Amino acid sequence: MDASTPAAVEAVLDQDRLSELIGRPVRAARLRIKPDVSLTVGLEDAATGRPAGWARLMWPSGRAKADRAARRARARGLRTVRRELDGGLVLHAGRLASDPALMEHVGRAAAGGLVEDPDGARVLRHNPLRRLVVRTGAGVVRITSAPQDDELRLRDFIGARVPGAPIPSAAPGFAAPGPPTHISALRFVGDTDLERAARPGASAAGALAAASAAAGAALAALHASTRRLPPDLAARLPGRRADGRRAGAVHASVLRALDPALAARVLALDERLPADPPAPRVLAHGDFTPDQVLVRLDDGAVWLTDFERSRLAPAATDLGSYLAVVDDATARALLDGYADAGGRVPDRADLAAGAVRARLERLAEPLRHADPLWRERIGRELEELEGTCATH
């Protein structure tokens, strides 16, 4: 295998080549790329589409890290695959329970009876080296490489002030005795999320509109809670992006190694985007989209979920993020619910700018989600965004 980053990405996006490397039928589901350092791949079963493990291609500078992870897995009785490849690359791969950044916490969850089979069919989501989400008898168990302490404290604060958010704990106190906390369990609520509910034939339009309005009301309550946010907790929230960089610079740092022309277009677009409006910062969800709103279809009850990207930002950040991915009717229902609950809806220009910024933040999703057509899809989205900026 060519040891360049583009060749490595091409190899893992080829299902046959990836399956041959791993030794079983799999395909790539997620990518995390550090050019000429590492390529982390979330694997899914080629037949069922369920999360099925992880793999890392390590350049020579990362060989020692791969060796340490393999030793740690062996010490826990977990089998992994380690292969030497051309160009000095090392492949290290395994099942979900041996994820190098999660294995210790997965082991604790299993020992505590929260997770019976980390590699079973009830896995809901796996983001390699970051997060494993499993449906169990206790509810939904979240295992993360980063500590959840600030997020759980924020959830407690939000839960006292926002109807339907956050979802109640299913196993309070399990992750103690003390910080850092890497395991939490939430009750399983709702029938689906608003993204799935909006698909053709999934639910009645009236029920969907009511649920969207309820989501808007919950968001208004979240934003209104800002004035009661404890100062020390507020100080720990990012003011815009966790790393302080604009979205375009983050994308370009990866795209530059894969397609320099695309990277240059992203940076140019980023410079043309309007800055955040001079509006008060509120406690923002940070990733407010329909798939972050769980809904019970028979009565339209909603729950907001996934507060791990919460930050202080203008209200247009959350509203624009939602409006960027929904149709006009759903957008109206959300904004009406937000306004009826006391939220102050930003003007149209700020909402439009928020939607464009949200689209730029998600620009690299086709690559992150291992879409073989990522280059074409990112190019088309860039073209649309460039056209939108040209008209404003």
C-alpha positions as CSV (number, residue, x, y, z in Angstrom):
1,M,0.0,0.0,0.0
2,D,1.2,3.5,-0.8
3,A,2.0,5.2,2.5
4,S,0.4,8.5,1.5
5,T,-2.7,9.8,3.3
6,P,-4.8,9.9,0.1
7,A,-3.9,6.3,-0.8
8,A,-4.7,5.1,2.8
9,V,-8.1,6.8,2.6
10,E,-8.8,5.2,-0.8
11,A,-7.9,1.8,0.5
12,V,-10.2,1.8,3.5
13,L,-13.1,3.2,1.5
14,D,-12.8,0.1,-0.8
15,Q,-14.9,-2.5,0.9
16,D,-13.1,-5.5,-0.6
17,R,-9.6,-4.1,0.3
18,L,-10.7,-3.2,3.8
19,S,-12.3,-6.6,4.4
20,E,-9.1,-8.3,3.3
21,L,-7.0,-6.2,5.6
22,I,-9.3,-6.8,8.6
23,G,-10.0,-10.5,7.8
24,R,-13.8,-10.4,7.8
25,P,-16.5,-8.7,5.7
26,V,-16.7,-5.1,6.8
27,R,-17.0,-1.6,5.4
28,A,-15.9,1.7,6.7
29,A,-18.6,3.7,8.6
30,R,-16.6,6.6,10.1
31,L,-13.1,8.1,9.5
32,R,-10.9,10.3,11.6
33,I,-7.9,11.5,9.7
34,K,-4.6,12.9,11.0
35,P,-2.6,13.3,7.8
36,D,0.6,11.2,7.8
37,V,0.0,10.3,11.4
38,S,-3.0,8.0,11.7
39,L,-6.3,7.0,10.0
40,T,-8.9,5.7,12.4
41,V,-11.9,3.8,10.9
42,G,-15.2,2.8,12.5
43,L,-16.2,-0.6,11.0
44,E,-19.6,-1.9,10.3
45,D,-20.7,-5.4,9.4
46,A,-21.0,-5.7,5.6
47,A,-24.2,-7.7,5.8
48,T,-26.1,-6.1,8.7
49,G,-24.7,-2.5,8.8
50,R,-24.3,-2.8,12.6
51,P,-21.2,-1.4,14.3
52,A,-18.5,-4.1,14.1
53,G,-15.3,-2.7,15.4
54,W,-12.5,-0.3,14.7
55,A,-9.2,-0.1,12.8
56,R,-6.2,2.2,12.8
57,L,-3.6,2.7,10.2
58,M,-0.6,4.2,11.9
59,W,2.4,5.8,10.2
60,P,5.9,5.1,11.7
61,S,5.5,7.8,14.3
62,G,2.6,5.9,15.8
63,R,3.9,2.4,15.8
64,A,4.7,2.5,19.6
65,K,1.1,3.6,20.3
66,A,-0.3,0.6,18.3
67,D,2.0,-1.7,20.2
68,R,0.9,-0.4,23.6
69,A,-2.8,-0.7,22.6
70,A,-2.2,-4.3,21.5
71,R,-0.6,-5.2,24.8
72,R,-3.4,-3.6,26.8
73,A,-5.9,-5.6,24.8
74,R,-4.1,-8.8,25.4
75,A,-3.9,-8.1,29.1
76,R,-7.7,-7.9,29.2
77,G,-8.1,-11.1,27.2
78,L,-9.2,-9.2,24.1
79,R,-8.1,-10.2,20.6
80,T,-6.9,-7.7,18.1
81,V,-5.2,-7.8,14.7
82,R,-1.9,-6.2,14.1
83,R,-0.4,-6.2,10.6
84,E,2.7,-4.7,9.0
85,L,2.0,-3.0,5.7
86,D,4.1,-1.5,3.0
87,G,5.6,2.0,3.5
88,G,6.1,1.4,7.2
89,L,2.4,1.5,8.0
90,V,0.9,-0.6,10.8
91,L,-2.7,-1.8,10.9
92,H,-4.2,-2.4,14.3
93,A,-7.9,-3.5,14.5
94,G,-10.4,-5.2,16.7
95,R,-13.9,-5.6,17.9
96,L,-15.8,-2.9,19.8
97,A,-14.7,-4.0,23.3
98,S,-11.1,-3.5,22.4
99,D,-11.3,0.1,21.2
100,P,-8.0,1.5,22.5
101,A,-9.5,4.6,24.1
102,L,-12.7,2.9,25.5
103,M,-11.6,-0.6,26.5
104,E,-11.0,0.2,30.2
105,H,-14.4,1.9,30.5
106,V,-16.2,-0.8,28.6
107,G,-14.7,-3.3,31.0
108,R,-16.0,-1.3,34.0
109,A,-19.5,-1.1,32.4
110,A,-19.5,-4.8,31.8
111,A,-18.2,-5.6,35.4
112,G,-21.0,-3.3,36.8
113,G,-23.7,-5.1,34.9
114,L,-24.6,-2.2,32.7
115,V,-23.4,-3.8,29.5
116,E,-23.8,-7.5,28.8
117,D,-22.2,-7.8,25.4
118,P,-20.2,-4.7,24.1
119,D,-20.2,-6.3,20.6
120,G,-23.8,-7.4,20.5
121,A,-26.6,-6.4,18.2
122,R,-27.9,-3.7,20.6
123,V,-25.1,-1.3,19.9
124,L,-26.6,1.9,18.7
125,R,-23.6,4.0,17.9
126,H,-19.8,3.7,17.9
127,N,-17.5,6.6,17.2
128,P,-14.0,5.0,17.4
129,L,-11.8,6.3,20.2
130,R,-14.6,8.6,21.3
131,R,-17.9,7.0,22.2
132,L,-19.9,3.8,22.4
133,V,-23.7,3.8,22.9
134,V,-25.4,0.6,23.8
135,R,-29.1,-0.2,24.4
136,T,-29.4,-2.4,27.5
137,G,-31.9,-3.4,30.1
138,A,-30.8,-0.4,32.1
139,G,-31.7,2.0,29.2
140,V,-29.1,3.6,27.0
141,V,-25.5,3.4,28.2
142,R,-23.0,6.0,27.0
143,I,-19.3,5.2,27.3
144,T,-16.9,7.9,26.4
145,S,-13.1,8.4,26.2
146,A,-13.5,12.0,27.4
147,P,-14.9,12.6,31.0
148,Q,-18.6,13.4,31.1
149,D,-18.5,15.3,34.4
150,D,-19.1,18.7,33.0
151,E,-21.7,17.4,30.6
152,L,-23.6,15.5,33.4
153,R,-23.5,18.6,35.6
154,L,-24.9,20.7,32.8
155,R,-27.6,18.0,32.2
156,D,-28.6,18.3,35.9
157,F,-28.8,22.1,35.5
158,I,-30.8,21.9,32.3
159,G,-33.1,19.1,33.6
160,A,-34.4,21.4,36.3
161,R,-35.3,24.2,33.8
162,V,-36.1,22.6,30.4
163,P,-39.2,20.4,29.9
164,G,-38.3,17.1,28.4
165,A,-34.5,17.6,28.7
166,P,-32.4,16.0,29.6
167,I,-33.5,12.3,29.6
168,P,-33.6,11.0,33.2
169,S,-30.8,8.8,34.4
170,A,-31.4,5.0,34.4
171,A,-28.6,4.2,36.8
172,P,-27.9,7.2,39.1
173,G,-24.6,7.1,40.8
174,F,-23.2,4.1,38.9
175,A,-20.3,6.0,37.3
176,A,-19.2,7.4,40.7
177,P,-17.4,7.0,43.2
178,G,-15.8,10.1,41.8
179,P,-14.6,12.0,38.8
180,P,-13.6,11.5,36.1
181,T,-16.8,9.9,34.9
182,H,-16.8,8.0,31.6
183,I,-20.0,5.9,31.9
184,S,-23.6,7.1,32.2
185,A,-26.9,5.4,31.7
186,L,-30.1,7.1,30.5
187,R,-33.6,5.8,30.3
188,F,-34.9,4.8,26.8
189,V,-37.5,7.3,25.8
190,G,-39.6,8.1,22.7
191,D,-40.3,6.0,19.6
192,T,-38.0,7.8,17.2
193,D,-36.3,11.1,16.5
194,L,-37.7,14.0,14.5
195,E,-35.3,13.3,11.5
196,R,-36.8,9.8,11.1
197,A,-40.3,11.0,11.9
198,A,-40.0,13.4,9.0
199,R,-39.3,10.8,6.4
200,P,-42.2,10.1,3.9
201,G,-44.9,8.0,5.4
202,A,-43.3,7.9,8.8
203,S,-45.9,10.0,10.7
204,A,-48.8,12.4,10.1
205,A,-47.9,15.9,9.2
206,G,-49.9,17.4,12.0
207,A,-48.1,15.3,14.6
208,L,-44.8,16.2,13.2
209,A,-45.6,19.9,13.2
210,A,-46.7,19.7,16.9
211,A,-43.5,17.9,17.8
212,S,-41.4,20.5,16.0
213,A,-43.2,23.3,17.9
214,A,-42.6,21.4,21.2
215,A,-38.9,21.2,20.2
216,G,-38.9,24.9,19.6
217,A,-40.4,25.5,23.0
218,A,-37.8,23.3,24.7
219,L,-35.1,25.2,22.9
220,A,-36.5,28.5,24.1
221,A,-36.4,27.3,27.7
222,L,-32.8,26.1,27.2
223,H,-31.8,29.6,26.0
224,A,-33.8,31.3,28.7
225,S,-31.9,29.3,31.4
226,T,-28.7,31.1,30.5
227,R,-29.2,33.8,33.2
228,R,-29.2,31.1,35.9
229,L,-26.1,29.3,34.7
230,P,-23.6,29.0,37.5
231,P,-20.6,31.2,36.6
232,D,-18.1,28.4,37.1
233,L,-20.0,26.1,34.8
234,A,-20.4,28.9,32.2
235,A,-16.7,29.5,32.3
236,R,-16.1,25.9,31.3
237,L,-18.2,26.2,28.2
238,P,-16.6,27.1,24.9
239,G,-17.6,30.5,23.5
240,R,-17.8,29.4,19.9
241,R,-15.8,26.3,18.9
242,A,-14.0,24.1,21.4
243,D,-10.7,24.6,19.7
244,G,-11.2,28.3,19.0
245,R,-10.7,27.9,15.2
246,R,-13.2,28.6,12.5
247,A,-14.9,25.6,10.9
248,G,-13.2,26.1,7.5
249,A,-9.7,26.0,9.1
250,V,-10.6,22.7,10.8
251,H,-11.8,21.1,7.5
252,A,-9.0,22.5,5.5
253,S,-6.4,21.0,7.8
254,V,-7.5,17.5,6.7
255,L,-8.6,18.3,3.1
256,R,-5.3,19.9,2.3
257,A,-3.7,16.4,2.4
258,L,-6.4,14.9,0.2
259,D,-7.6,17.6,-2.2
260,P,-5.7,20.9,-1.9
261,A,-8.1,22.6,-4.4
262,L,-11.1,21.7,-2.2
263,A,-9.2,22.9,0.9
264,A,-8.5,26.3,-0.7
265,R,-12.1,26.7,-1.6
266,V,-13.2,26.0,1.9
267,L,-10.8,28.5,3.4
268,A,-11.9,31.1,0.8
269,L,-15.6,30.5,1.7
270,D,-14.9,30.7,5.4
271,E,-13.4,34.1,5.0
272,R,-16.5,35.3,3.2
273,L,-19.0,34.1,5.8
274,P,-20.4,36.7,8.1
275,A,-19.2,36.6,11.7
276,D,-21.6,35.7,14.5
277,P,-24.1,38.5,15.0
278,P,-23.5,41.0,17.8
279,A,-26.2,39.2,19.8
280,P,-26.2,38.0,23.5
281,R,-24.7,34.6,24.0
282,V,-27.1,32.0,25.3
283,L,-26.6,28.4,26.5
284,A,-26.8,26.8,23.1
285,H,-27.3,23.1,22.4
286,G,-24.5,23.3,19.9
287,D,-25.7,20.6,17.5
288,F,-29.4,21.3,17.3
289,T,-30.8,19.2,14.5
290,P,-33.9,17.0,14.2
291,D,-32.0,13.8,15.1
292,Q,-31.2,15.4,18.5
293,V,-34.9,15.6,19.4
294,L,-36.5,12.3,20.5
295,V,-40.3,12.1,20.1
296,R,-43.1,9.9,21.4
297,L,-45.5,9.7,18.5
298,D,-48.8,9.1,20.3
299,D,-48.8,12.3,22.2
300,G,-45.9,14.4,20.6
301,A,-43.8,14.5,23.8
302,V,-40.2,15.4,23.0
303,W,-36.8,15.1,24.7
304,L,-33.7,17.0,23.7
305,T,-30.6,14.8,23.7
306,D,-26.8,15.0,23.3
307,F,-25.5,18.1,25.1
308,E,-21.9,17.3,24.6
309,R,-21.3,20.2,22.2
310,S,-23.1,22.8,24.3
311,R,-21.5,26.2,24.2
312,L,-22.3,29.9,24.6
313,A,-23.4,31.3,21.3
314,P,-26.1,33.5,19.7
315,A,-29.6,31.9,19.5
316,A,-29.2,32.0,15.7
317,T,-26.6,29.3,16.1
318,D,-29.1,26.7,17.3
319,L,-32.0,27.9,15.2
320,G,-30.0,28.2,12.0
321,S,-28.5,24.7,12.6
322,Y,-32.0,23.3,12.6
323,L,-33.4,25.4,9.7
324,A,-30.4,24.3,7.5
325,V,-31.8,20.8,7.3
326,V,-35.6,21.0,7.4
327,D,-38.3,22.1,5.0
328,D,-40.2,25.4,5.3
329,A,-43.2,23.9,7.1
330,T,-41.1,22.3,9.8
331,A,-39.0,25.5,10.1
332,R,-42.2,27.6,10.7
333,A,-43.5,25.1,13.3
334,L,-40.1,25.2,15.2
335,L,-39.9,29.0,15.1
336,D,-43.6,29.4,16.2
337,G,-43.0,27.1,19.1
338,Y,-39.8,29.0,20.0
339,A,-41.6,32.3,19.9
340,D,-44.8,31.1,21.7
341,A,-42.5,29.9,24.6
342,G,-41.0,33.3,25.0
343,G,-38.0,33.0,22.7
344,R,-36.9,36.0,20.7
345,V,-36.6,34.9,17.1
346,P,-33.5,36.5,15.4
347,D,-34.1,38.5,12.2
348,R,-34.1,36.7,8.9
349,A,-30.6,37.7,8.0
350,D,-29.1,36.3,11.2
351,L,-31.1,33.1,10.8
352,A,-29.9,32.7,7.3
353,A,-26.3,33.4,8.3
354,G,-26.6,30.8,11.1
355,A,-27.9,28.2,8.7
356,V,-24.9,28.8,6.3
357,R,-22.4,28.6,9.2
358,A,-24.1,25.3,10.3
359,R,-23.8,23.9,6.7
360,L,-20.1,24.8,6.6
361,E,-19.5,23.1,10.0
362,R,-21.1,19.9,8.6
363,L,-19.3,20.2,5.2
364,A,-16.9,17.3,5.9
365,E,-19.6,14.9,7.0
366,P,-19.4,12.8,3.8
367,L,-15.7,12.2,4.5
368,R,-16.2,11.6,8.2
369,H,-19.0,9.1,7.4
370,A,-16.8,7.3,4.9
371,D,-18.8,8.0,1.8
372,P,-16.8,6.9,-1.2
373,L,-18.3,9.8,-3.1
374,W,-17.2,12.3,-0.4
375,R,-15.2,14.5,-2.9
376,E,-18.2,15.0,-5.2
377,R,-20.6,15.6,-2.3
378,I,-18.4,18.1,-0.6
379,G,-17.8,19.8,-3.9
380,R,-21.6,20.2,-4.6
381,E,-22.2,21.5,-1.1
382,L,-19.4,24.0,-1.5
383,E,-20.8,25.2,-4.8
384,E,-24.2,25.8,-3.2
385,L,-22.7,27.7,-0.3
386,E,-20.5,29.8,-2.6
387,G,-23.6,30.7,-4.6
388,T,-25.5,31.6,-1.4
389,C,-22.7,33.8,-0.2
390,A,-22.5,35.5,-3.7
391,T,-26.1,36.6,-3.4
392,H,-25.7,38.2,0.1
